[in-house]
Amino acid sequence: MPVPTLPIVKVRMPPADVLMPRLAEVLYGGMIAEGDHVYEFERRFAHHFDLPNALGFSSGTGALHVALLSCGVSPGDEVVTTSMTAEPTNTTILQVGAVPIFADVSLDGNLDPASVEASITARTRAIVVVHYAGYPAALATLRDIADRHGVALIEDCAHALGARYDGQAVGTFGDAAIFSFQAIKHMTTVDGGVLVLRDPERVREARKLRWFGLEKGVPRTEIDISRAGYKYNMTNVAGLIGLLQLDDVDTALDKHKLNGRFFDAELAAIPGLSVVPIAPESDPSYWIYTLLSDDSHAVEQVLSEIGVAASKLHRPNHLHSVFQPYGRPLPGLEAFYRRLVHIPCGWWVGDEDRARIVQALRKG
Ligand SMILES: *Cc1c(COP(=O)(O)O)cnc(C)c1O
């Protein structure tokens, strides 16, 4: 009998009997685009995750684009960023005409603060930090670097919903932060995202940038666009799905965290494997589990034999031709990527699954 594959990422939807009647109400209710479900979702999301505010977007990428604009990133500015991430972290930097400066990463795959500081020049406008795979980056140090150099800190929290640092939610350290509700993230609205802005003054402008540059609620004939915006609004359909997801998102997040902590404890002692160092102030939300191995290919093989998916999942962004002009030596990233292998640790990984993963890796 073929063993079914345990995937690294998985879509999580509310049960059909909960979702479908509510969805039908919205779909046939006459208000399918931006409306009250979006605004309620924004309020509840911000409250649930201890964020100062949340603006709903059609994607995390759209939110990131507006985050950069809200922080004043303009053509020709430099943005210190990481290559060890999904591509939207960096395509949006190109989108605003800025120059990505790739700083190196530490042993956990996150930005190395020393390399960030060394990458700052007079042209630096912002630092974009990713909490890679759900492990919080060194936020206190990065906040301090940003303040000392007078540049913005933008948190890409797409992998890190529910993660905390120093007892505080990720997304509250940056001048701006984004979350993604793309299909395979911790929670999904099919596609969607949220922008969090520390300064309430910037929220109104960001709301306009989300909607062509127009103020919502003002009659279209009486309104003036002073700055071209985009079409990045969240829909009521996505907002409703988001609201229903929030009802039990903690169940999923707890499972990610329990499985992650289990692997931290069980896998570190296996010869040839290591787990990433986690600072005492860091509470990761383990979107995917980061395992490091001298032979990452062998780990993929061993797990594939028991029907468990394992892979590097991402491609360091500077390897793409579009980012080649910005390539620089990244020895820390190279070492991390060579040893990297992600394994599943989400809500769909049961106690038996995780036990057989550990057993297979012990046998080697
Ligand atoms: C998913 C993701 C985003 C944004 O994603 P959308 O698909 O646009 O919601 C941004 N950064 C990272 C690191 C991501 O993984």
Boltz pocket constraint, residues with backbone or C-beta under 6 A from the ligand:
constraints:
  - pocket:
      binder: B
      contacts: [[A, 58], [A, 59], [A, 60], [A, 61], [A, 62], [A, 64], [A, 85], [A, 86], [A, 87], [A, 88], [A, 89], [A, 130], [A, 156], [A, 158], [A, 159], [A, 179], [A, 180], [A, 181], [A, 182], [A, 191], [A, 192], [A, 193]]
      max_distance: 6.0
